[in-house]
């Protein structure tokens, strides 16, 4: 029997769609044996495995306290948050729990600052791992541990499917939050920030396409690509619910394919 791995991709506020995907899979009695997450995917994956309830994750992610904190970490807000501050914040939800103590095995993907290689974290503090995977450069301080500097997992892995295989998964469901680029305004009308954003989106798209080769079943919610790396735009409760619903509806579309295979 296949061991199902669920690879939750990177994508900032678009990651609320992961909640809807998991909700749809559970309704169809498709329960992942392994979860891997990159950036926002690691947050949703750890919270789900910790609470063992996707309804609780939805409640937490839509809670005003969490949404306010995520707004502070988003690009739209700017500023640097210390590693300690972010870790302490995550500990409010998962305490001192270690990854190996979670209900479902979770692998958290971060990126080595010096080598740019993808780093799969399977043991140790869940809060530290979440902080490392979500540490977007210049906005959240990277995690420094065992002589390594670790920051955002999305810099090296947009969909951590290979990480799921490394953990023993034989069939990978990959959630793609970066499936397309919307046509931008005329180049002459773009400011330097918009040009830089477009460049990073292009790199993300190409990285995603390469990683999809490791995915057996792709779930690609139709999401607004203008919601960039930060969280500020979509953490309004009603908008968060809309993104969750898009993830749910897209996962429902591919359930038959998952069951058939």
Secondary structure, 3 states (H helix, E strand, C coil): CCCEEEEECCCHHHHHHHHHHHHHHHHCCCCCCEEEEECHHHHHHHHHHHHCCHHHHHHHHHCHHHHHHHHHHCCCCCCCECHHHHHHHHHHHHCCCEHHHCCCEEEEEEEECCCCCEEEECCCEHHHHHHHHCCCCCCECCEEECCEEEECHHHCCCCCHHHHHHCCCCEEEEECCCCCCCCCCCHHHCCHHHHHHHHHHHHHHHHHHHHHHHCCEEECCCCCCCCCCCCCCCCCHHHHHHHHHHHHHHHHHHHHHHHHC
